[in-house]
Structure formats: structure tokens, C-alpha cells
Amino acid sequence: MKRFFQPVPKDGSPAKKRPTAATDSGGAPAAAGAGGEEGSPGQEPRKFLTWNANSLLLRMKSDWPAFSQFVARLDPDVICIQEVRMPAAGSKEAPKNPSELKDDTSSSRNEKQIVLRALSSSPFKDYRVWWSLSDSKYAGTAMFIKKKFEPKEVSFNLDRKSSKHETDGRVIIVEFESFLLLNTYAPNNGWKEEENSFQRRRKWDKRMLEFVQRVDKPLIWCGDLNVSHEEIDVSHPDFLISAKLNGYTPPNKEDCGQPGFTLAERHRFGNILTQGKLVDAYRHLHKEKDMDRGFSWSGHPIGKYRGKRMRIDYFIVSEQLKDRIISCEMHGHGIELEGVIVGLELIPIIGRYGTGARLSLAP
């Protein structure tokens, strides 16, 4: 799933002890640099971006100036990234530390230096960074939070009781005073029952359902969720629901079709939204299909998938927050939807919790 970056014009009480951001091997913050304010009690973010970078290191090598300009212009309070694709610290056969970048070989040290240099420049020096990394160059998530906002707690597991990171670094959960922010990179459903991908996705959806049923404050959930909920969320529903790989047909007809658009996945996702009392922020604002800007993934530019599109990157919010949504937009364009980033802005909260933030949320 190709997602390289190409910017578009811009549209129109005291917290607990601050969680420690991920550090490099020398103990300095991963987003090194002196910029940005320190956290202030009562302030909460309200402008959010989510981006499946499809290798953050590759973006830093090729697209970082454009992305830096984009971030400086939109000025988000939080940036959630999926498919970081950088390995966790720890040598071969040794336990890994998914909160730190690998640096025990000359190549990994060079790669780490590229990351630290990119994050020490503006505007990223104004953010703290939390990592949740896989053992290899696969999956992984990251979250950049402006230094002026103080999370109450940061965790990396859907259970929230364990200090362990989710397998493949698929989860970062940040608690603020009035809401939870969840960044996830959901596993792909795959095509074949016998390859265990269906089972992996079913297990993930079951755990997500359990998570949303037990959260104790309003939730903002974002990331590459690897599912398109309704027919309006894909460009060619008939093609995608009947798609096959090498003529294979799963035993259960609800597992048939393009991964991310099978009936089984869509039903489970709908149940998660219903049981969790959650709202799809983009669809809440955009009732009609938008063939130019309404999708976040596009098929291969050559062959039968050319121009076939899906919306698999989301902001999902609790019903209590839906009236605070100012905007939820796809930032990307073109037939191949290059570099789609989803932005959410919320009306800021006035009163007890101070000013809030842009998914964007309103006051």
C-alpha cells in the first residue's frame, strides 16, 4: 500500500507526573532539540494528524522537507504514524526494547542518526516522540506530541495494564485529562484462511471490541485500521467484494473479497463502533462519496487495480466528542492518492480542562 508524501494547499486540573518519552542510547529524548514549551497543566491537544508512512526512514531520506513544510503549515498538536518500519533496540537473539531505535550495528547507527537529525530540526524539535517498534523492519507506530501538552499516561498495549508493547508495535495509547488518544496499525486480513491472517484479524477485532467497551473516558482512535466500513468508503464496491487472489475462494463467503472490504471485517468493525458508541469523524462530516479526496489507499497504477480506491485511514471519536469536530480531511491528491494524511480538528474545551485541540475539535 503506497503512501509517499505530496503536500496539498491548506484548506481554508494538574496532570500526573509526565510519562517519559522514548530515549536514545545516550538518554536524550528521541526528538532531540531545545524548541517548544514544556507541558502546562490543563492544556489539551485538539489538532491531530494520522499518517501511514510506509517506512518513516524512507520518508526522512526523500520527502522530509515537503513533510516538514506541511507540518509547519498545519501546526498539529499530535502526529500519529503507522508503518514506521524501523527495528527495536536489541541485538540478535537478545530481548528487544520496542521503545528505542536499534543502534548496535554500523547500519542501524547510521539510520538512527538520520532519524535524530530529522527530528531535531523545526518543526519537530517542538514535539516529544514515543515509539512502539517491531523486532524487525516491519509495522511499528510512533506518536509525536507537542511539548506543551502533558500526557497523564502513555501505554503500548490494548490491555493498558501491561508494560509490554503490542506485538509488532501496533498500539500507542495516550491518556489526557478529558480523553484517550489511541494510535493503531491494524493487521491486514489477508486473502486465505489457511495462512492464519483471517484468524489474526479476528483476534485483533475481538480485542478492539473489548477495549472500546471498557474505556473510561471519551476516545479518539486513529490510524491505518485496514478496513473500509461501507460501500461509500470504496471507489468500486462490486469489484472489491468479488476480488480473488489466484482464483482462491475462502470457505466462508463473508471472508471473500478484497482484504479490508470483506463482509466479515465490515460487520465486526460496525459492531466495534456500535458497542463503543463511536462515530467515524470523516463520514460524520462528509455524507457523500468524494472520488477525488475521499480515499486514503489506491491500487497499483498498472493493471486491474488501477484507480481502485479505499478509505482505510480513520479518526474515530466517541459520540460525546462528535459535536466538537471542526474538520476531518484527507490531505493528498491525484489518481494514485500519493501521501494521504488524515487531519482531525476539535473545538477547544472551555472551562475545567482549558483549551483543547484540531482533528480538529471545536470549543
N, C-alpha and C positions, 0 to 999 in steps of 0.2 A: 504494500500500500504506500504509494509515493506521496510524500508531503514535504517538499522542499519549499523554502520561503520566498515569496514575492510580495512586497507590501502593496497596499492599495490606499487611495486617499482617505483621509479621516472623514467619517460621517459626523454630515452635521455633528462601677466600683473598682479598688485597686486590684490588679491581676496578681496571681500567684507568682512564685519565683519563675523567672523566664527559663524556658527549656533551652538546652544547649544546642546550637546549630552544629551541623556536621563540621568536622575539622580536618585539616590536612595532617600529614605525619608530624609536622612541627608544632601542632597545637593551635595554629592560627585559623580563624574562621575560613571556611571553604570559599566564601565570597570575600576575599581579602580586599581591604581598602578602607579608607577613613571616612568616606562620604556617608550622608544620611543621618537623620536624627535617631537618638535612642528611643526605645519604646516609652509611650506615655500612657498611664492608666486611663481607661475609659474610651480610648480611641479604638475603632474597629475598621477593618478594610471594607470597601464597597465596590471596588473596581477589580475585576478578575479576568485573566486570560487563561485558556487551556490550549495546548498545542501538542500534537503527536509529532515529535521532531524527527523520528525515523533516523536516529543517530545524532545526538546533540553534538558530539565531537566533529562530525562531518559538517554540521551547520556552522560551527565555530570556525572551521577552516575555510568555508566557501561563502556563507551567506550572513556572517555576523554583522558586518557594517549595516546592511539593509535591515536586519532584525533589530539592531541597536537603535537605529533611527525610528523604526516603527514603535518600539517600546517607549522611547523618549517622547514621542508624539502622543501616544495614548495614555502614558503615565499610569499603568495599572498598579494596584496595591499588592496584588498577588499574581504570580505566574505559575501555573501548574503544567508540568511537562511529562509526557509519556514516551516510551521507547528511547530512553536515554542511551541505552546500549553501551555502557561503559562498565567494566568489571569491578567488583568489590575488592577491597584490600585483602591480602592474604595470599601466601604462596601456594603452589600446587600441593595437594593432599592435606593442606592445613585449614583450620576453620577460617571462614571469611568474616569480614566486618562490613556489612552492607551499607553502613553509614559513611564509609570512607572510600576514596578512589584508590585503585590499585597503583602501587609505585615501587614494586620490588624487582622490576626488570628495566633495562635501559629504555625500551619502547614505551612501557607503561609510565615511566617517569617523564618522558617527553610529552606524552599525551596529557598527563596530569598538569604539566606546566602550561600547555596550551589552554586548558580549561581555566586554570587560576588566573592567567593573564587576561582571558576574555571576561572573567567575572570581576576583575579588579578595575576595569575601566567603566566610565559612565555609559549608561545609567545604572549598570548592575552593581556597582560598588555601594549603592544605597539599599541593597537587599541582603538579607541573610538567606542562606541556602541550606535546605535539608535534602539529603539523598536517601533513596532506598534502592539498592543496586542488586543485580543478579550476580551469580558467581562468574558468569562469562559475559561476552558482549551480546547480551540478549535482554530484551524487555527493560525493566527498571523505570523508576519515576524520580522526579525532583520537584521541589517547591521553593520558589523564591518569594520571600515576604519582606516588604519594606521594613527597615529597621525601626521605624517609628511606631510599629504595631507590635504589641506583646502577646504572643500566644500563651494561653494558660497551660496547655499541654500539647505535645506532639507525639503521636504513636504511629506504628507502621504495620499494624495487624488489625483485621476486622474484629477480632475479639476485644481489642483495646485493653485487655488485662495482661497481655504478654509483652515482654520487652523484645521478643523476636520480630523479625521482619517477615512479611508475607512472602511466600515462595515467588522467586523471580522479581522481587521488589515491586509488586504491583499496587501497593497501597501506601498513602500517606494521609493521616488524619490529624487535623489541627483544630484544637478547641479554642474558641474565643468566648468572651463573656456571654454573648447572646445567641451564638450559633456554632455549629460544627462545619468545617470545610473538609470534604473528602475528595482526594485525587486518586483515580484508579485507572489502571490499564488492564481492561478485562481480557481474559484469554479468548482466542478465536475458536469458534465452534468446530471448524474443520469440515471435511466432507464425508468421512467414513466412520461408522460405528466401531469397527474393529481396530481403528488407530487410537482409541481411547480419548480422542478430542471431544466427542459428544459428552462422555462421562465427566471430563474435566470441566466443561462448560456448565453442565447440570449442577455439579457440586458448587461451582462458583455462584451460580444464580441462587441456589439454596442458602448459601451463607450470606449473600447480599440481602435476601429476603429477611433472614434472621436479624441482620444488622439494622435495617431500616425500621424493624418492628420494635427494637429496644432502645433506639436513640432517645436521649432525654432532653433534647433541645432542638430548635429548628436546624435543618440540614441544608447545606449547599453541596451538591455532589457533581463533580465534573470529570472530564477525561475522555479517552477513547473507550467507549463502552461496547464497541464491536457488535452493535445491533441497530437495526432500523425498525422502529416500532410499527409504523403504519405505512400503507401504500403511498401516502403523500410524501413519505420520507425517502423514497427512491425514485429514480427517473423512469425506470422501465419495470414495473412490478411483475408483469406477466413473464417477461424474460427471466428475471431473477428468481422467481418462485419455482420455475421449471428447470433451472440450470442444473447441469450434472457435470461431474468430473470423470472423464473416460467412460461415460455410459453407466456409472455406478448408481444404483438406487438403494438408499437405506431401507432397512426392514420396516421402520415406522414412517408412514407417509408424512407425518408432521416434521420429520427431520430432513425432508427433501428440499433441495434448492440451494441457493447461494448462502454460504455461511454469513450469519448476521441478518438474514431475512427469512429464515425458516419459520414455519408456524409455531413450532415448539419454543424457539427462542423469543419470539414476539409475545406469545402468551405469557411466558414466565416474566418477561420484562414488564408487561402490563400489570401483572399481579404484584410485582415489587412496587410499582408506582401507586397502585390502589391501596395495598396494605400499609404502605409507608406514608400515605396521604401526601403524595409528592406530585409536582407539576413539572412538565417539560417546558422550560423557560422560553426556548425558541418558538415552539409551536403555540405557546400561550399568546405570544405577540404576533406571530406570522401564521395566519389561518390558511393562506393559500400556498399552493406549490410555487416555488421560485426556481425555474430551471437554470438560472444564471448564478445565483448566490446561495441557494438553499441546501447545498450538499457539501460534505466535507471529504468524500473519497471518490475518486474516479478510476475506472478500469484502465487497463493497458491501452496506450494510444494506437496500437495496431491490433487488428483482429476483431472478433465479435464483441469484445468488451469495450471497444472504443465508444466514449460518450455515455457509457452506463455509469450512473452515479448513485451514491448512498450517503445518508447523513448518519454517521456513527460516532460523532463527537458531540458531547452534550453539556449543558448545565441543567441539572435537575434540582428543584428547590422545594422545600416544604410549603404546604398550602398557606401557612402563616406569613410567608415571605412574598407571595405572588403579587400582592398589591404594591410592593416596594420595587418591583422590577421597572427600571427605566428603559433599558435596552438589552437585547441579546442578539448579536450579529456575527455572521461569518465574514472574516477578513481574508479574502482570497478571491481569485477570479480566473477566468479562462476555461477553455474546454477541458483541460486536464486538472483544473482546480488546484493549481500549484500553491503550496504553502498555506493551506487553510488554517486559520487560527480562530477560535471562537471567543468572543468577548462578552462578558456579562457586567451590567452596572445596576446597582441598587440605590434606591433613595436612602440617604443617610438617616440614621436614627437620631431623633432629637430627644434629649432628656437623660434618663438614667445612664445610658451607655455612651453618651457623647455622639460624635458624628460617625456615621457608617460609611459605606463604600459603593464603586462601579463594576457588576456582572456584565451592568450597573444596577444598584438598588436606590430607590428614592427615599426622601426623608420620612 
